[in-house]
Amino acid sequence: MPDRRPEVRLGEYESAELASDQLTARDLDRLHALQARGCLTLTTARAGWRLKADATVGVVPLDRVRLVIKPKFAIPGEQLMAWLAYALHTTVPTAARRWSSSPDGYADLVASALLEECEKLLREGLRRDYVRRQSLQPVLRGRLDVAAQVTRRFGQLDQLHVRAFDREADIGDNRILGTALMAALSLSTDAGLARRLHDVADAFPHSGTPAAALRALERTQYTRLNARYRAAHTWARLLLHGGGPNDLLTDHGSTAGGLLLAMPALWEAVVRRLATEAVAPHGGRPVPSNGKTGITVRGDLGSASTFRPDMLLSLPGPGTHQHALLPVDAKYKRYDRHGVSAGDIHQLLTYSAGYTPVNAPRAVIVHPQPGGYAQRTLQVGSPQRGLGVIHVLGIDTHAPPEQAGAWMRTALP
């Protein structure tokens, strides 16, 4: 059945007050766990509690209320699923194209995306594979289990313990989706969506627990036999993990029992794909920014620390075999409204000094800019010499991701 608990709705970076009797002891434990992960802030207020959201959107079903955090700052609600699908390298579900941010919410959108892919699989026919079964049969079918026959039937031959392989739909690929559909059903607020989820879930086998389904997902290898399951598994992973690109609250086995998406992690994934596709036509490619190519700090107290940009691009140089490195950092900040912070300038200068030529140090910041594209260049210097150039690129998050990618190809230095 759809969730009927009263809702507390707020946008990212907004706050709301809750009465003391709206939160149970278990709710407080959940919210404090979310606070420890930087998703929100919970403080005491005169009438109870004050809840402030961070750069996290989604839903957390609590015992007495349902907490809904809507996208507000950078990506409008009607575009969120398009950008999420772009970051995950999957197709945009049909449900996302006709969604408005008012009644449904992020959880219903992801549930709709999973439902759409599962309905498609049902129309095409679920994948079946040979599954080994042990059963008691009146005739020999498959191979006789001699040990079981001798110890359990004591020489009687009217019933035979046999081992046989049957083609069944009760396989890992389908059990993952059956478990994810049940998880989506527990988060749904729309009666029609809940009914469809329930009907489709009945057609899939279940693995028992989300943990078992997640373990099966980690072991899944895609071949031509199950490649059509990849999109459905992508949405299932979000629901089962309860998060997004960074899978919030899965470390140490803790879960909030909801569906949350960290917007900075989403933005990093978006920028990673935008930059990769922008330089590919010119022979560029991403390279690792850790290990041998990482910037390290040694000799201080404690373990060695590292500086690692969100992305490091290898770009072809003027020579035949020459390549230059370009550090790119994704910043989920309002750099369309105020200047780049001193901390980020210091960070990008470190990247440019570590990766780019001494005579032309440069780095790139990519930030969301709702409603338009923007490009500006920061010249950082001292009385003795220039220290570096930082290109600041603003991506229009109101536009389709493909349009943003075309602009990125022309703007990336």
KEKE-3310 file (N, C-alpha, C; in steps of 0.2 Angstrom, whole numbers, plus 5000, padded with zeros to 4 digits):
npx = (5004:5002:5012:5005:5009:5010:5018:5033:5040:5054:5066:5083:5095:5086:5076:5066:5054:5050:5038:5041:5035:5034:5045:5052:5062:5069:5068:5076:5089:5091:5091:5102:5112:5111:5115:5128:5134:5134:5122:5111:5106:5102:5095:5091:5075:5064:5051:5053:5061:5073:5076:5088:5091:5105:5115:5107:5094:5078:5069:5065:5057:5050:5045:5033:5032:5035:5049:5053:5064:5066:5074:5082:5092:5101:5097:5082:5067:5060:5070:5078:5079:5083:5096:5101:5100:5109:5121:5122:5123:5112:5096:5084:5070:5052:5043:5050:5049:5036:5035:5031:5037:5029:5019:5025:5039:5056:5058:5047:5049:5061:5056:5046:5054:5061:5050:5046:5056:5056:5043:5045:5054:5046:5037:5045:5049:5054:5071:5077:5086:5096:5092:5098:5089:5083:5072:5058:5052:5041:5046:5062:5071:5083:5097:5100:5099:5109:5114:5104:5093:5096:5097:5086:5075:5077:5079:5067:5058:5047:5046:5058:5073:5079:5091:5090:5091:5082:5074:5071:5064:5068:5081:5096:5097:5083:5078:5085:5078:5065:5066:5070:5058:5049:5055:5053:5040:5037:5041:5033:5021:5010:4994:4991:5003:5008:5000:5003:5016:5015:5008:5017:5028:5024:5026:5040:5053:5059:5073:5074:5081:5086:5100:5105:5101:5109:5122:5121:5120:5133:5140:5136:5138:5138:5132:5129:5117:5111:5111:5101:5096:5103:5099:5088:5093:5102:5093:5087:5098:5100:5088:5090:5102:5098:5102:5112:5123:5134:5129:5123:5124:5127:5139:5146:5135:5123:5108:5096:5083:5077:5077:5089:5098:5114:5118:5130:5138:5131:5133:5147:5148:5141:5149:5160:5156:5153:5165:5173:5167:5168:5182:5185:5182:5194:5204:5207:5207:5202:5212:5219:5220:5226:5237:5252:5251:5246:5245:5255:5257:5270:5279:5273:5264:5256:5247:5252:5245:5234:5231:5218:5211:5194:5193:5205:5212:5219:5226:5229:5245:5255:5265:5268:5268:5265:5257:5246:5242:5226:5218:5202:5189:5174:5162:5149:5142:5136:5143:5138:5133:5142:5159:5173:5179:5193:5198:5195:5202:5215:5216:5214:5225:5235:5233:5235:5249:5254:5251:5251:5260:5275:5276:5264:5252:5237:5219:5202:5186:5170:5154:5136:5124:5110:5099:5107:5122:5140:5156:5171:5187:5200:5214:5228:5241:5257:5268:5280:5278:5266:5254:5245:5231:5214:5200:5183:5168:5151:5137:5122:5109:5096:5094:5094:5105:5112:5113:5120:5132:5136:5139:5150:5160:5164:5168:5178:5194)
npy = (4994:5012:5024:5033:5042:5058:5072:5080:5093:5100:5110:5107:5114:5121:5123:5115:5114:5102:5095:5089:5077:5071:5064:5048:5038:5030:5036:5047:5041:5037:5050:5056:5047:5051:5064:5062:5058:5069:5073:5080:5092:5091:5099:5105:5113:5126:5121:5108:5100:5106:5104:5104:5103:5097:5097:5087:5076:5068:5055:5050:5039:5040:5035:5042:5052:5057:5062:5073:5079:5091:5094:5110:5120:5119:5109:5108:5100:5094:5091:5083:5068:5066:5071:5063:5050:5053:5054:5041:5034:5028:5025:5038:5037:5035:5040:5051:5061:5067:5072:5083:5093:5094:5083:5070:5066:5062:5048:5042:5044:5036:5024:5023:5023:5011:5002:5004:4998:4985:4981:4982:4971:4960:4960:4957:4945:4936:4932:4915:4902:4887:4878:4870:4857:4848:4834:4824:4811:4801:4794:4791:4805:4815:4814:4801:4803:4794:4793:4800:4792:4780:4783:4789:4783:4770:4759:4758:4760:4766:4780:4792:4800:4813:4822:4836:4847:4862:4874:4889:4905:4909:4915:4924:4937:4940:4939:4950:4961:4958:4960:4973:4979:4977:4984:4997:4998:5000:5013:5021:5034:5036:5029:5023:5020:5012:5001:4996:4992:4982:4972:4970:4965:4953:4945:4942:4933:4933:4938:4938:4947:4964:4965:4953:4954:4964:4959:4949:4958:4964:4953:4951:4949:4955:4949:4945:4938:4943:4957:4966:4968:4977:4991:4991:4985:4995:5005:4997:4996:5009:5010:4999:5002:5014:5026:5036:5040:5039:5031:5032:5029:5016:5010:5000:4993:5001:5008:5020:5017:5023:5034:5042:5055:5062:5077:5084:5073:5068:5078:5078:5066:5069:5079:5072:5064:5073:5080:5069:5066:5077:5079:5068:5067:5074:5066:5066:5059:5053:5050:5041:5049:5046:5035:5032:5044:5054:5068:5070:5072:5072:5068:5075:5075:5060:5050:5050:5063:5066:5075:5076:5078:5080:5075:5070:5075:5069:5077:5079:5085:5097:5090:5073:5062:5069:5073:5083:5086:5090:5096:5094:5100:5097:5108:5110:5123:5140:5148:5155:5166:5172:5175:5164:5154:5157:5145:5136:5141:5140:5126:5123:5129:5121:5109:5113:5116:5104:5096:5102:5110:5120:5133:5136:5135:5128:5126:5119:5123:5117:5121:5121:5131:5137:5140:5146:5147:5150:5157:5161:5168:5166:5175:5171:5178:5184:5198:5194:5184:5175:5164:5155:5150:5149:5142:5145:5137:5137:5127:5125:5119:5118:5115:5101:5087:5083:5094:5102:5095:5097:5111:5111:5105:5115:5124:5119:5122)
npz = (5000:4997:5005:5018:5028:5036:5027:5028:5019:5011:5003:4996:5007:5014:5029:5042:5055:5067:5078:5095:5097:5085:5081:5084:5095:5087:5075:5078:5079:5066:5059:5065:5061:5047:5048:5052:5041:5033:5027:5032:5045:5062:5075:5092:5095:5101:5101:5098:5086:5074:5058:5045:5028:5018:5003:4998:4991:4991:4999:5016:5025:5040:5057:5060:5052:5035:5027:5015:5003:4991:4975:4973:4972:4960:4949:4941:4947:4936:4928:4934:4933:4920:4920:4930:4924:4913:4920:4924:4913:4906:4899:4898:4908:4902:4911:4917:4909:4909:4922:4935:4948:4959:4966:4966:4968:4971:4974:4969:4956:4953:4956:4946:4935:4937:4936:4923:4916:4920:4916:4902:4901:4905:4894:4884:4888:4902:4906:4906:4914:4916:4931:4945:4953:4966:4969:4973:4964:4954:4943:4935:4932:4926:4936:4947:4965:4974:4987:4995:4991:4997:5011:5014:5008:5010:5001:4995:4980:4974:4975:4969:4973:4964:4954:4944:4930:4926:4915:4921:4927:4940:4943:4947:4940:4939:4952:4958:4953:4957:4971:4972:4966:4977:4987:4981:4981:4995:4996:4988:4985:4977:4973:4961:4955:4965:4964:4951:4953:4963:4955:4945:4953:4957:4946:4946:4954:4971:4980:4994:5004:5003:5005:5000:4987:4983:4984:4974:4963:4963:4959:4946:4929:4913:4898:4881:4883:4894:4893:4891:4903:4910:4911:4919:4931:4934:4939:4950:4958:4963:4971:4980:4986:4992:4988:4977:4964:4974:4983:4997:5014:5014:5019:5032:5033:5037:5035:5029:5026:5016:5001:4995:4987:4984:4979:4976:4973:4962:4953:4951:4944:4932:4927:4925:4914:4904:4902:4897:4885:4879:4875:4869:4854:4850:4852:4866:4883:4899:4913:4927:4943:4954:4964:4955:4948:4957:4968:4982:4999:5010:5026:5036:5051:5055:5043:5025:5015:5001:4985:4974:4959:4953:4940:4928:4913:4898:4885:4868:4862:4853:4847:4839:4848:4860:4875:4885:4902:4910:4924:4930:4940:4948:4955:4966:4968:4970:4959:4950:4955:4965:4968:4965:4978:4990:4995:4985:4974:4979:4979:4965:4960:4965:4959:4945:4946:4949:4938:4925:4912:4917:4911:4907:4917:4921:4925:4927:4933:4935:4936:4941:4932:4933:4920:4910:4900:4905:4904:4911:4915:4927:4931:4940:4949:4955:4961:4955:4945:4934:4942:4938:4927:4929:4922:4923:4921:4918:4918:4910:4918:4916:4903:4891:4894:4883:4875:4884:4883:4870:4871:4880:4873:4865:4874:4883:4888)
capx = (5000:5006:5014:5000:5011:5010:5024:5037:5043:5058:5071:5090:5098:5081:5075:5059:5053:5046:5036:5045:5031:5034:5050:5053:5069:5072:5069:5082:5095:5091:5093:5109:5116:5111:5119:5135:5136:5133:5116:5107:5108:5097:5096:5085:5072:5060:5045:5055:5068:5074:5079:5091:5094:5111:5114:5104:5087:5075:5064:5066:5051:5051:5040:5027:5031:5039:5053:5054:5068:5066:5079:5080:5097:5104:5094:5075:5064:5058:5076:5083:5079:5087:5103:5103:5101:5115:5127:5122:5124:5106:5091:5079:5063:5047:5040:5053:5047:5030:5034:5032:5040:5025:5016:5027:5045:5062:5057:5042:5052:5065:5052:5043:5060:5062:5044:5045:5061:5053:5037:5048:5057:5040:5034:5050:5049:5060:5077:5077:5092:5095:5093:5098:5084:5082:5065:5056:5048:5039:5050:5069:5071:5089:5101:5097:5103:5110:5114:5097:5088:5098:5097:5079:5069:5078:5078:5060:5058:5041:5048:5065:5077:5083:5093:5088:5091:5076:5075:5067:5065:5070:5088:5098:5095:5076:5077:5087:5072:5059:5067:5070:5051:5046:5058:5050:5033:5037:5042:5028:5015:5004:4991:4991:5010:5009:4996:5007:5022:5013:5007:5023:5032:5021:5029:5047:5055:5062:5079:5073:5083:5090:5107:5106:5100:5115:5127:5120:5121:5140:5143:5133:5142:5133:5134:5123:5111:5107:5113:5095:5094:5107:5096:5083:5098:5104:5088:5087:5104:5098:5083:5092:5107:5095:5105:5113:5130:5138:5126:5122:5122:5128:5144:5145:5128:5118:5103:5091:5077:5074:5080:5093:5103:5119:5118:5137:5141:5128:5136:5154:5147:5139:5155:5165:5154:5153:5172:5176:5164:5170:5188:5186:5183:5200:5210:5208:5204:5203:5218:5219:5223:5229:5243:5258:5249:5243:5249:5255:5261:5274:5283:5269:5261:5250:5249:5253:5239:5234:5227:5216:5205:5188:5195:5212:5211:5225:5225:5235:5249:5257:5269:5265:5267:5265:5250:5246:5237:5222:5214:5195:5185:5166:5160:5142:5142:5133:5148:5135:5131:5147:5166:5176:5182:5200:5200:5195:5208:5221:5216:5215:5232:5239:5232:5239:5256:5256:5250:5251:5267:5277:5275:5256:5248:5229:5214:5196:5181:5164:5148:5130:5122:5103:5096:5111:5129:5144:5163:5176:5194:5204:5221:5231:5248:5261:5272:5285:5276:5259:5254:5241:5225:5208:5194:5177:5163:5145:5133:5115:5106:5089:5095:5095:5112:5115:5114:5126:5138:5139:5142:5156:5165:5167:5171:5183:5200)
capy = (5000:5018:5027:5038:5046:5065:5073:5086:5094:5106:5110:5107:5119:5124:5120:5114:5112:5096:5094:5084:5070:5069:5060:5043:5037:5026:5042:5052:5038:5038:5056:5057:5044:5055:5070:5060:5057:5076:5074:5085:5094:5090:5103:5106:5120:5128:5117:5101:5099:5109:5100:5108:5099:5099:5096:5080:5076:5062:5054:5046:5037:5039:5031:5045:5057:5056:5067:5074:5085:5092:5098:5117:5124:5119:5106:5108:5094:5091:5089:5079:5062:5067:5072:5057:5045:5054:5052:5034:5031:5024:5029:5042:5034:5039:5044:5057:5067:5070:5073:5089:5092:5095:5078:5064:5066:5058:5041:5039:5044:5031:5018:5023:5021:5003:4999:5004:4994:4978:4980:4980:4964:4956:4960:4953:4938:4935:4927:4909:4898:4880:4879:4863:4856:4841:4833:4817:4810:4793:4791:4794:4811:4818:4809:4798:4804:4788:4794:4802:4787:4774:4785:4791:4778:4763:4754:4758:4763:4770:4787:4792:4806:4814:4829:4838:4854:4864:4881:4893:4912:4910:4916:4930:4943:4942:4940:4956:4965:4957:4963:4980:4981:4977:4990:5003:4998:5003:5020:5024:5038:5036:5023:5019:5017:5006:4995:4993:4989:4976:4968:4967:4962:4946:4941:4941:4930:4938:4935:4938:4953:4969:4963:4947:4956:4969:4954:4947:4963:4965:4947:4951:4950:4956:4946:4946:4935:4947:4964:4970:4969:4982:4997:4989:4984:5002:5008:4993:4997:5015:5008:4994:5005:5019:5032:5038:5039:5038:5026:5035:5025:5008:5008:4997:4990:5005:5011:5025:5015:5028:5035:5049:5057:5067:5081:5085:5067:5068:5083:5075:5061:5073:5083:5067:5061:5079:5081:5064:5066:5084:5079:5062:5068:5077:5062:5066:5054:5053:5046:5041:5055:5043:5031:5036:5051:5058:5073:5068:5076:5067:5071:5078:5070:5055:5047:5055:5065:5067:5080:5072:5082:5075:5072:5072:5074:5069:5080:5078:5091:5099:5084:5067:5058:5073:5074:5087:5085:5096:5095:5097:5099:5099:5112:5111:5129:5145:5152:5160:5172:5175:5173:5158:5155:5157:5138:5132:5144:5137:5119:5122:5131:5115:5104:5116:5116:5097:5092:5106:5113:5126:5139:5137:5131:5130:5121:5120:5122:5116:5122:5122:5138:5136:5145:5148:5145:5155:5156:5166:5166:5169:5175:5172:5180:5188:5203:5191:5180:5172:5158:5150:5152:5145:5143:5143:5135:5136:5123:5126:5113:5118:5112:5094:5085:5082:5101:5104:5092:5101:5117:5109:5103:5121:5129:5117:5124)
capz = (5000:4997:5011:5020:5033:5034:5024:5029:5013:5011:4998:4998:5010:5018:5035:5044:5062:5069:5085:5098:5097:5078:5080:5089:5097:5081:5070:5080:5077:5059:5057:5068:5056:5041:5050:5053:5034:5030:5023:5035:5052:5066:5081:5096:5094:5106:5101:5097:5083:5068:5053:5039:5023:5015:4996:4997:4989:4991:5004:5021:5028:5047:5060:5061:5046:5029:5025:5007:5001:4984:4972:4973:4970:4953:4944:4943:4947:4930:4924:4938:4931:4914:4922:4933:4919:4909:4924:4925:4906:4905:4895:4902:4908:4900:4917:4919:4904:4911:4929:4938:4955:4965:4970:4967:4972:4968:4976:4964:4949:4952:4956:4940:4930:4938:4934:4916:4913:4922:4911:4896:4901:4905:4887:4880:4891:4907:4904:4909:4913:4919:4938:4947:4958:4969:4970:4974:4958:4953:4938:4935:4928:4927:4939:4954:4971:4977:4994:4997:4990:5001:5017:5016:5006:5013:4996:4991:4973:4972:4974:4968:4974:4958:4953:4937:4928:4923:4913:4925:4928:4946:4943:4950:4936:4940:4959:4960:4951:4961:4978:4971:4966:4983:4990:4978:4984:5002:4996:4984:4988:4972:4973:4955:4955:4970:4962:4946:4956:4966:4950:4941:4957:4958:4941:4947:4960:4976:4983:5001:5007:4999:5005:4996:4980:4982:4983:4968:4959:4963:4955:4939:4923:4908:4892:4876:4886:4899:4892:4891:4910:4913:4913:4925:4936:4937:4944:4955:4962:4967:4976:4985:4990:4995:4987:4970:4962:4979:4987:5004:5020:5013:5023:5038:5033:5039:5029:5032:5024:5011:4995:4995:4982:4986:4973:4974:4969:4955:4949:4949:4939:4926:4924:4922:4907:4900:4900:4894:4879:4875:4873:4865:4847:4848:4855:4873:4887:4906:4916:4934:4946:4960:4962:4952:4945:4962:4971:4989:5004:5015:5031:5041:5056:5053:5036:5019:5012:4994:4982:4969:4956:4951:4934:4925:4906:4894:4879:4863:4862:4846:4844:4838:4854:4866:4878:4891:4907:4912:4929:4930:4946:4948:4961:4966:4971:4967:4956:4945:4959:4968:4966:4967:4985:4990:4996:4979:4970:4981:4977:4958:4959:4967:4953:4939:4947:4949:4932:4919:4911:4921:4907:4906:4922:4920:4928:4925:4937:4931:4941:4938:4932:4930:4915:4905:4900:4906:4904:4913:4916:4932:4931:4947:4949:4960:4958:4952:4940:4934:4945:4934:4924:4931:4918:4926:4916:4921:4914:4910:4920:4913:4896:4891:4895:4877:4873:4888:4881:4864:4873:4884:4868:4863:4880:4887:4885)
cpx = (5004:5007:5009:5002:5011:5017:5027:5041:5047:5063:5078:5092:5092:5080:5068:5059:5048:5044:5040:5041:5031:5040:5051:5060:5073:5073:5075:5089:5096:5094:5100:5114:5117:5116:5127:5138:5135:5127:5111:5109:5102:5099:5090:5082:5067:5054:5047:5062:5068:5079:5081:5094:5100:5110:5112:5097:5085:5070:5067:5060:5053:5045:5033:5026:5036:5042:5055:5058:5069:5072:5077:5085:5099:5100:5086:5072:5062:5064:5080:5084:5083:5094:5105:5104:5107:5121:5127:5123:5118:5101:5086:5072:5057:5043:5043:5051:5041:5029:5035:5034:5035:5023:5021:5034:5050:5061:5052:5045:5057:5061:5048:5048:5061:5056:5044:5050:5059:5047:5040:5051:5051:5037:5038:5050:5055:5065:5076:5084:5091:5097:5093:5093:5084:5075:5064:5051:5047:5043:5057:5069:5078:5093:5099:5102:5104:5110:5108:5093:5090:5096:5089:5073:5071:5077:5071:5061:5052:5042:5056:5068:5081:5085:5093:5089:5085:5077:5069:5069:5067:5078:5090:5096:5088:5075:5079:5081:5066:5060:5067:5062:5048:5048:5055:5043:5032:5038:5037:5023:5009:5001:4991:4998:5011:5006:5000:5013:5021:5012:5013:5028:5030:5024:5036:5048:5059:5068:5079:5075:5086:5097:5109:5106:5106:5121:5127:5122:5129:5143:5140:5138:5138:5136:5128:5117:5107:5109:5107:5093:5098:5104:5091:5088:5101:5099:5087:5092:5103:5093:5086:5097:5104:5098:5106:5120:5135:5135:5126:5121:5122:5134:5142:5138:5122:5114:5098:5084:5073:5077:5083:5098:5108:5120:5126:5140:5138:5132:5143:5153:5145:5145:5160:5163:5155:5160:5175:5173:5166:5177:5189:5186:5190:5206:5211:5205:5206:5208:5217:5222:5225:5234:5249:5257:5247:5248:5249:5259:5264:5278:5279:5267:5256:5252:5249:5246:5240:5230:5225:5210:5200:5190:5202:5211:5218:5223:5231:5238:5251:5261:5265:5263:5266:5258:5251:5241:5233:5217:5207:5192:5178:5165:5152:5141:5139:5139:5145:5133:5137:5154:5168:5180:5189:5202:5200:5200:5214:5222:5217:5222:5237:5239:5236:5246:5258:5255:5251:5259:5269:5275:5268:5252:5241:5225:5207:5191:5174:5158:5142:5127:5115:5101:5101:5118:5134:5151:5167:5182:5197:5211:5224:5239:5251:5265:5278:5283:5269:5259:5250:5234:5219:5202:5188:5171:5156:5140:5126:5111:5098:5089:5096:5103:5115:5117:5120:5133:5141:5142:5149:5161:5168:5170:5177:5190:5205)
cpy = (5006:5021:5033:5042:5053:5067:5080:5087:5100:5105:5109:5114:5123:5120:5120:5112:5107:5096:5088:5077:5067:5064:5055:5042:5034:5032:5046:5048:5038:5045:5058:5053:5048:5061:5068:5060:5064:5077:5079:5087:5094:5094:5103:5113:5121:5123:5110:5101:5104:5105:5104:5103:5102:5098:5089:5080:5069:5061:5049:5045:5036:5036:5035:5051:5054:5062:5067:5080:5085:5095:5105:5121:5124:5115:5105:5101:5090:5088:5084:5072:5061:5067:5066:5051:5046:5052:5045:5030:5026:5028:5033:5039:5038:5043:5050:5063:5070:5071:5080:5088:5092:5088:5072:5063:5061:5051:5038:5039:5038:5024:5017:5020:5013:5000:4999:4999:4986:4976:4978:4973:4959:4955:4956:4946:4938:4930:4921:4906:4891:4881:4871:4862:4849:4840:4825:4816:4802:4790:4794:4799:4815:4812:4807:4800:4798:4788:4795:4796:4781:4776:4787:4787:4771:4757:4754:4762:4766:4777:4788:4800:4808:4821:4831:4846:4857:4872:4885:4900:4914:4910:4923:4936:4945:4943:4947:4961:4964:4960:4970:4983:4982:4983:4997:5004:5001:5010:5024:5028:5038:5029:5019:5016:5011:5000:4992:4989:4983:4971:4965:4963:4954:4942:4940:4937:4935:4934:4935:4944:4958:4967:4958:4949:4960:4964:4951:4952:4964:4959:4947:4953:4950:4954:4948:4943:4939:4955:4968:4971:4975:4989:4996:4988:4990:5005:5004:4995:5004:5014:5004:4997:5011:5026:5034:5036:5037:5033:5027:5029:5018:5006:5005:4994:4994:5008:5015:5022:5019:5028:5042:5050:5063:5071:5083:5079:5066:5073:5081:5070:5064:5076:5078:5065:5067:5080:5076:5064:5072:5083:5072:5063:5071:5072:5062:5060:5055:5048:5046:5047:5052:5038:5035:5043:5056:5063:5071:5072:5072:5071:5075:5073:5066:5052:5052:5056:5066:5072:5076:5076:5077:5072:5075:5070:5074:5071:5080:5085:5092:5094:5078:5063:5062:5073:5078:5086:5091:5094:5098:5095:5102:5102:5113:5117:5134:5150:5156:5166:5175:5172:5167:5159:5154:5150:5135:5135:5141:5130:5118:5124:5125:5110:5107:5115:5109:5093:5096:5109:5119:5132:5140:5133:5133:5124:5123:5119:5122:5117:5123:5129:5137:5142:5148:5146:5151:5153:5162:5163:5170:5169:5176:5173:5184:5194:5200:5188:5178:5166:5153:5153:5147:5146:5140:5143:5134:5133:5124:5120:5113:5115:5104:5092:5085:5089:5104:5101:5095:5108:5116:5108:5110:5126:5126:5119:5119)
cpz = (5000:5004:5013:5026:5031:5032:5027:5023:5014:5005:5000:5001:5014:5024:5037:5051:5063:5076:5088:5098:5090:5076:5086:5090:5091:5076:5072:5078:5070:5057:5060:5063:5050:5042:5050:5046:5030:5026:5025:5042:5056:5073:5085:5095:5100:5107:5099:5093:5076:5063:5047:5034:5020:5007:4995:4996:4990:4996:5009:5025:5036:5050:5059:5055:5040:5027:5018:5006:4994:4981:4971:4970:4962:4948:4946:4943:4941:4926:4928:4936:4924:4916:4926:4928:4914:4913:4925:4918:4905:4902:4900:4902:4905:4905:4919:4915:4905:4918:4930:4945:4960:4969:4971:4971:4969:4969:4970:4957:4948:4952:4949:4934:4931:4935:4926:4913:4914:4917:4904:4896:4901:4898:4883:4882:4896:4905:4909:4909:4917:4927:4941:4953:4960:4971:4971:4968:4957:4948:4938:4930:4930:4930:4946:4959:4975:4984:4998:4997:4995:5009:5019:5013:5008:5008:4993:4985:4970:4971:4974:4969:4968:4958:4945:4936:4924:4921:4917:4925:4935:4946:4946:4947:4938:4947:4961:4959:4955:4968:4977:4970:4972:4987:4987:4980:4991:5002:4992:4988:4983:4972:4967:4953:4959:4967:4956:4948:4959:4961:4947:4946:4958:4952:4941:4954:4964:4978:4991:5004:5002:4999:5001:4988:4978:4981:4976:4962:4958:4959:4948:4934:4917:4901:4887:4879:4891:4899:4893:4898:4913:4915:4919:4931:4939:4941:4950:4960:4966:4973:4982:4990:4994:4994:4979:4968:4968:4984:4995:5008:5019:5017:5029:5039:5036:5034:5033:5030:5019:5005:4995:4990:4984:4979:4971:4970:4962:4950:4946:4943:4932:4923:4921:4915:4902:4897:4896:4886:4875:4872:4868:4857:4845:4851:4862:4877:4894:4908:4923:4937:4953:4958:4960:4950:4951:4965:4979:4993:5010:5020:5036:5046:5054:5046:5031:5017:5004:4991:4975:4965:4954:4945:4931:4918:4903:4887:4874:4862:4854:4843:4843:4844:4861:4869:4884:4895:4909:4918:4929:4937:4946:4955:4961:4971:4967:4964:4951:4949:4963:4966:4968:4974:4985:4991:4989:4974:4972:4979:4970:4956:4960:4961:4947:4940:4947:4942:4925:4918:4915:4917:4906:4910:4921:4924:4926:4931:4933:4937:4938:4938:4929:4926:4910:4905:4902:4906:4906:4915:4922:4931:4938:4946:4955:4957:4954:4945:4940:4937:4942:4932:4926:4926:4922:4921:4920:4916:4915:4912:4919:4906:4897:4891:4888:4874:4878:4886:4875:4866:4877:4879:4865:4868:4883:4884:4883)
residu = (MET:PRO:ASP:ARG:ARG:PRO:GLU:VAL:ARG:LEU:GLY:GLU:TYR:GLU:SER:ALA:GLU:LEU:ALA:SER:ASP:GLN:LEU:THR:ALA:ARG:ASP:LEU:ASP:ARG:LEU:HIS:ALA:LEU:GLN:ALA:ARG:GLY:CYS:LEU:THR:LEU:THR:THR:ALA:ARG:ALA:GLY:TRP:ARG:LEU:LYS:ALA:ASP:ALA:THR:VAL:GLY:VAL:VAL:PRO:LEU:ASP:ARG:VAL:ARG:LEU:VAL:ILE:LYS:PRO:LYS:PHE:ALA:ILE:PRO:GLY:GLU:GLN:LEU:MET:ALA:TRP:LEU:ALA:TYR:ALA:LEU:HIS:THR:THR:VAL:PRO:THR:ALA:ALA:ARG:ARG:TRP:SER:SER:SER:PRO:ASP:GLY:TYR:ALA:ASP:LEU:VAL:ALA:SER:ALA:LEU:LEU:GLU:GLU:CYS:GLU:LYS:LEU:LEU:ARG:GLU:GLY:LEU:ARG:ARG:ASP:TYR:VAL:ARG:ARG:GLN:SER:LEU:GLN:PRO:VAL:LEU:ARG:GLY:ARG:LEU:ASP:VAL:ALA:ALA:GLN:VAL:THR:ARG:ARG:PHE:GLY:GLN:LEU:ASP:GLN:LEU:HIS:VAL:ARG:ALA:PHE:ASP:ARG:GLU:ALA:ASP:ILE:GLY:ASP:ASN:ARG:ILE:LEU:GLY:THR:ALA:LEU:MET:ALA:ALA:LEU:SER:LEU:SER:THR:ASP:ALA:GLY:LEU:ALA:ARG:ARG:LEU:HIS:ASP:VAL:ALA:ASP:ALA:PHE:PRO:HIS:SER:GLY:THR:PRO:ALA:ALA:ALA:LEU:ARG:ALA:LEU:GLU:ARG:THR:GLN:TYR:THR:ARG:LEU:ASN:ALA:ARG:TYR:ARG:ALA:ALA:HIS:THR:TRP:ALA:ARG:LEU:LEU:LEU:HIS:GLY:GLY:GLY:PRO:ASN:ASP:LEU:LEU:THR:ASP:HIS:GLY:SER:THR:ALA:GLY:GLY:LEU:LEU:LEU:ALA:MET:PRO:ALA:LEU:TRP:GLU:ALA:VAL:VAL:ARG:ARG:LEU:ALA:THR:GLU:ALA:VAL:ALA:PRO:HIS:GLY:GLY:ARG:PRO:VAL:PRO:SER:ASN:GLY:LYS:THR:GLY:ILE:THR:VAL:ARG:GLY:ASP:LEU:GLY:SER:ALA:SER:THR:PHE:ARG:PRO:ASP:MET:LEU:LEU:SER:LEU:PRO:GLY:PRO:GLY:THR:HIS:GLN:HIS:ALA:LEU:LEU:PRO:VAL:ASP:ALA:LYS:TYR:LYS:ARG:TYR:ASP:ARG:HIS:GLY:VAL:SER:ALA:GLY:ASP:ILE:HIS:GLN:LEU:LEU:THR:TYR:SER:ALA:GLY:TYR:THR:PRO:VAL:ASN:ALA:PRO:ARG:ALA:VAL:ILE:VAL:HIS:PRO:GLN:PRO:GLY:GLY:TYR:ALA:GLN:ARG:THR:LEU:GLN:VAL:GLY:SER:PRO:GLN:ARG:GLY:LEU:GLY:VAL:ILE:HIS:VAL:LEU:GLY:ILE:ASP:THR:HIS:ALA:PRO:PRO:GLU:GLN:ALA:GLY:ALA:TRP:MET:ARG:THR:ALA:LEU:PRO)
# end
